[in-house]
Amino acid sequence: MSLDVAEAGERAESPLTAEELYEAGRAARESLPRSAHAEFTPPPGRDPIGILRAQHEDRLQYLVDLRIERMSADAFAFYRGTAAIQAADLAAAPTTGAEVVICGDAHLSNFGIYRSPENAMVFDINDFDEATVGPWEWDLKRLLASVVLAGRSLNIPPDRLREITETAADAYRSRLGMALATPLVERYFTPTSVRSGRQVLSPETLRLIRQVIKASRKRTTENVARRTLQTEPDGTLRFVERPPIQTRAEPEVQALAQDAYDRYRHTLSPNTALLASQLRLDDVARRVVGVGSVGTRCFVIALRGPTGEAVILQLKEANASVVERFGGVEPLPGYLDLSLLPDEQGYRVVACQRILQAVSDPFLGFLRVEGFAFYMRLFRNRNASFDIPSMSQIQFHDYAQACAVVLARAHARSPKAPFLAGYIGSRGSFVRAVAHWAELYADQAELDYANFVEAAAGGAFAVS
């Protein structure tokens, strides 16, 4: 049986059966051949510099130069900060018409390890600022283009890099099918692991995993507290200034903090809310994070427990997803509470994170302060990333495949996932197509990077 793609896209709340969705995906190949995903044509009027400047309008102007500096490091660093450009590029491209909850910025550096509430180390997507409901292809293409760009930075030969990219695309295909064959509850709540990328990992990759896990032991609230907080004679915690990365918040911000924290607690689950009610808010500081996020309003909050222990939360501004703002994708019913949008963008981030991750930070919550939307989370929870520049070809191969596996498992949690499996199928046509697209888009990103560096040198991003 075949179903119209649009019909399959209208029933998020009362989905078709898995078999019907799978057949709808197969039927979609007629209107959009899988080989069509190999094509990339820059849209008319394309303006990457203009998009970046538009993003800067809403950011803290004194941090724009730092964002430009971080994005100027190399083509991959530039790519990390340009999810908006890619969303605009994909807006005019054909899609299958079946949406899922997507990360929106699924490049290689947005995966990593962290500690679950049960004190287990898991591997998953770790950035959700652009997460929303949208075309599943966008996530996969962003991931694969990042594989190409990062692989080129490692000087991996083109033929070998094409093999790695295709292997990652095929890992997404095969693991999506495996996930859909498991019971829904298991699909949602089984934590992912970097070891899931292949049945047998190389000794090099296993050694890398051990190194990252070891390094993560230093990335805890306790260690951050020792380095960034000082204790006043009365026991109050105060942040130590380290400009421009960390500066104590202005008095007017400090005055808003307690009320904001109290309202945030109402968005937590009852057990975490009760825990949070027993923490005393002592201090707030501004803190710069990431590459693409530089310039957004971001704070760290020092809390003190009953025995004097420090707990640090991160409060991060949440703007509309670039998938919506620059990709033109409208919010869809059946996934998120649209009554909270567009005002509560922090809700969007938190909701999508909880959907996409098998296990999430219990401190995730959201709030609005003075007209700005934010989400809150635990700061430093043994979260650690894999250092791509130091990887061998074997390690890079395994890591790219592991990220693709995690992305497939995340997408498999949405109702339309069987449609994806039906469309992709079991042959290599789609895999070869998206791998070729990734190479073409990596070429475009490298050209954009060169133009970006030239424009920056010419003062295109100068703050008046």
N, C-alpha and C positions, 0 to 999 in steps of 0.2 A: 504494500500500500504506500502511496505517497501523499504528502500533505504540503500545502502551500507554506513557504518559509515564514511569511508574515503571520499566518495563523498560528504556527508553532511559537512565534514570538509574543503572542498576545495572552498567553495563559500561564503566567508565572505563579499565580496563587493556586490555580487548579491545573497542574501540569498534565500533559498527555502521558500515557504510559511510556515506560522506557522503550518498549518496542516501537511505538508510534514515533517517538522522537528520533530513534535511531534511523528509521526508514525515512523520516523527513530530512535528516542529514544526508542520507544517500541520494535522495531526490534533488537536493540542493546542488549537487554536482552538475546537473543539467544546466542550471541558470548561471552558475559560477564554477567553471571547471577548476579543479585543484591546481592545475598548471598555471592558472591566472595569478596565483599568489607569488609567482616568480617576478612579476612586473613591478617596477617602480618608476614612476614619472613624476618629477617635481611639479606640484600644482602651480597654475598660473598665478602670478603676483606674489610668489613666495617671498617672505620677509623675515628670516630668522633673527636678524638684529632688532627689528621692530618688535618682535615678540618678546625678546629678552628685556627690552626697554619698557615695554608695557608691564611686565612683571615687576620691574623695579619701582614703578610708580607707587605701589602699595607697600613697599618695604621701608625699613629704617634706612634713611639715606646715608648715614655715616658708615653703614656696613656694605654698601654696594661695591666699593672698591675691593673689599676683602672677598666678596663673591667672585668678582672678575678675576682676582688673583688666583683663587683656587681653581676656577674653571680653565685658567690659562696654562695649567701645569702640563697637560698633554691632551691628545684627542679623546682619550677615554674619560678623563676628568671632565672635559667639556661635555661629552655625551651624558654623563651623570647628571648634569645640570640642565639638560635640554628636553625633558619629557614634554614640555609645552610645544616645542618645535615639532617633535615627532607626532604628537596628537594632531597638530594642524596639518601635517603632511598626510596622515592617514585618514583625515576627515573626508576627503574626496574619493578615497579608494573603496572598491566594492568589498562588502563583507557578506558572510553567510546569512546574517539576520538573526542569529541566535546569541543572546547575551548571557553572561555569567557575572558573578561578582569578580572583578579584576583588581589586581594590584595597581595598575595604571603607571607603574614605573619599575617594571620587573627586570632591571639590569643586574648583572652578576654581583655587584657590590651591595645589593639590597637583599642578600641572603646571608644567614650567619647562624651562630649558635647562641643559646641563652638558657637560663635555668628556669625550669617549670616550678610551679608552686609546690610540687612534690619533691623538689630538689634533684630532678633528673635533667641532664643536658640534652637539649633537642636542637634540631637543625630545621630552619623554616625561613619563610619570608620575614623581613624585619623592618620594612618601611611601608607605610600605608597612607602617606599624606595625599596621594593622588587616587587612592582606591575608590571605586564606585561600581556601578553596574554598567557594563559596556561590552564591546565586541571582544570575544576571547582571543581573536587573532592578534589584536594589538599587544597584548601581554607577551605572547609567544614571539612575535616579531621583534619586540623591544629586547627581549632576552637574547635572541639569536644574533641580533646586530651587535649587542655588547660582547658576545662571544668572539665575533670577528674582530672587533676593535681591540679588545684585550689581547686576543691571540696575535694580532699584528704587532702589538707593543712588546710581545715576548719573542718577536722574530721567528714565529713558527712558519715554516714553508707553506705557501698557498694550498698545495694539494693536501697536505696534512691538516691544515686548518679547515679546509672544506670538509674533510672526513670528520673532524671533531664537531663541526657545526651540524652536519647531517646526523651524527650519532646523538647529539643532544635533542634534535628535533624528533628523532625516532624514539628516544627515551620518553619524551612527552607523549607521543602517540601510544606506545605500548603500556606505559604506566597509567595513562588515562583509562585504557581498557581494563587493566587489572583492578583499578580502584572501583570502577563501575560494577565489577563482578563481586565486590565485597558488600556485606550488609551496610545499610545506610549509617547506622549508629557507629559502626566500626570505622567507616569512611570519614566520619566527622571527628572522632575523638582519639584515633590512634596517632600518637606523636610520630613525626618524621625524623629520620636520622640521615646524616651524611653517608652512612654506609649503605643506604638504600639505592644509591646510584648504580651499582653493579653488584652481582652476586659475589665477585671476588675482587677486592681492591689490591692495588699494587703495594708492596712494602713502602714505597716512597709516599704514597697517599696516606697510608695508615700512620706513618711517622708524622706527616703534616697535621693530621687530625689530633694526634697526641700533643703536638706543640701548641695548637690553637686552644685546646682544652686547658692545657697548663697555663697559657697566657691569660685565659679567662678568669682564673682564680684571683687575679689582681684587679679585675674589673668588677668590684663590688661596692655597694654603698659604704661599707666600713672603710675601705681603702680610699675612696673619694673623700669621705669625711675627714680622714687623717690629713689629706693633702690640701683640702680646700676650706676647712672649717677651723675656727679657733673657739675655745670655750672661755667665756667671760667669767669673772669671779663669782657671779651669781648662778653660774651653770648655763646661762643662755648661749646658744650657738650663733656664731657670726661667720659669714663667708669672707674669705680673704680675697682681695681684689687681684686679678691678673689680667689687666686690660691688654688687648681689646676682647680677649676670649671670655673673661668673666669680670663683671663689675657689679657692685652692690646696687640694687634697685633704688630709684629715686623715692623720697619720702612719700610722695603721692601714691606710688605703686605699693609701697609697704602698707599704707593705710587701707588699701583695698583688699589686701591679701587674706585676712581672716574671713571676711564675708565671702570671698570667692571660694576659699577652701571649704567653708560650711556648705555652700551650694553644690560644690563638686561632690561632696560626700553623699548627697541624695541620689547620685547617678550610679553609685556602687552597689554591688550585691550586699545583702544585709550583713553577712559575716565580715566582709572587708570594711563596710561602713562603720560597724561597731568597733573594729580595730582602729580605724582612722580617727574615730571620735576620742580615742585615748592618747592621741599624739598632740603635742603642743607645738604650734607654729612659731618659730623663732626668727627666721630671716628669709629674705628673698634676694636673688641676684639675677642679673641678665647673663645669659651664656650663649655663645655662638656655637652652632653645631652644623655638621654636614658640609655639602657643597651646594647643591641646588637650594637648600633651605636657608642659606646665609641671607640675612636681612629680614627674615620673618621674626616676629616677636617671640622670643623664647626665654624662659626663666627656669631657675632651679629653686626649690623651696626646701629649707632646712626645718625638719620636724624633730622633736625630742620625745622619746618614750619615757615611761614611768621610771625606768632604771637609769635614765640619762643617755640611752642609746640614740644614735643619730639615724634618721631615715630621710633620704633625699628623693624628692619627686621632681619630675620635669614637667613644666607647663609649656606647651608648644602651640603656636598659632595654627589654626586650620582655616585655609581659604578654600574656595571652590576648586574642585579637582580640575586639573588641566584637561582631562578627558572631556569635561563639560564645557569649560571656558574656551578652550582653543580647538577642541575636537568636535564641538557642537552636539555632543551626546546628551540627550535630555534624560532626567531621572525617570525611572520606570517603576510602576507599582508592583507590589508582590515581593519585594526584597527588603527595602528599608521603610521606615515610617516617614512618608513624604510630608506629613504635617510638621515635622521638625526641620524640614529643608525649605529654602536654602539657608535659613538663619543659623541653625545649629550644625555647622560644618564639622565641629568636633565630634558630634554624634555619628556622622558619616564615617569618619576615620575609625572610631572605636568599634562601630558595628561591623564594618568591613574587616577589620583586623580579627575580630572574634569569629567571623565566618571563615576567613581564609586560613587562619592558624588552627592547628589541632589543639593547642593549649596556649592560653594567653595570660598576660600579666593581670592578676586580680585587682591591681590598682588602676586599671584603665577606667577613666571617667571623662566627662566633658562639662563645659560651662561657657558662659559669655561674661566678659568683663568690659565695661565701657564701650559696648558696641562691637567688640572683637570676639570671635569664636576661638576656643581653645580646646585641647584635650590634655589630660594629665596621665602620667604613667610613672612607674618606678624608674629612677635614674641609676643606671649601672646595675644590671642583674646578671652578672657574668656573661653579658653579651659581648661577643667577639666576632670579628670578620676574618675571612681568609685573605692573606696578603697575596694578591694576584701577581704583582711584579716579581715575587720571589719563587713562583711556581715553576716546576719543570713541565715539559710537555705532557708527561704521563699524569702528573697531578692536575694540570689544567684540564685535560680530557675528562678525568674523573669528576672534577668539581663542576664543570659545565653540565655534565650528565646529571649529577645530583641536583643541581638547581632546576633543571628541566623536570625531573621527577617530582620535586616539591611543588612546582607550579601546576603540574597535571593533577596532583592530589588536591591542591587548593581549588582548582576549577571544578573538580569532580564533586564538590559539595553543593554546587548550584543545580537547580532542577533541570536545566536544559543540557546538562553535560552529555547525556546519551546522543543528542543531536551532533555534538562535536565528534564523538567517536564514529558515528555513522558517516559523517562527511569525510573525515580523514581516511577512514578505511584501513586496510591492512597492507596495502602496497606502498611503494616508495614515491609515488607521484607528488604527493603533498610535501613529503619530507624534502625532496630535491628542490621543489619550488621555493619553499620558505627559506631554505639555506641559501639559494641563489639571491633571493630578495635581500637577505641579511648582508650579503657581500655588496650589493648595489647600494644599500642604505649606508653601510659603513663608508663607502666611497663618498657619499654625499655628506656624511657627518665630518669626515676629514676635510673636505672642501669647506664646509661651514666653519670648522675650527680655524682654518687658515684665515678665512675672512673675519672671523671673530677677533683673532689676535691683532690683525691689521686695524680693524675698526677700534679696538680698545686703545691701541697705540695712538690712533688719530683723535682720541677724545670722545668717541661716540657715546661712552657711558659716563662721562664726566658729570659729577653731581654739582648742581648750581648752588 
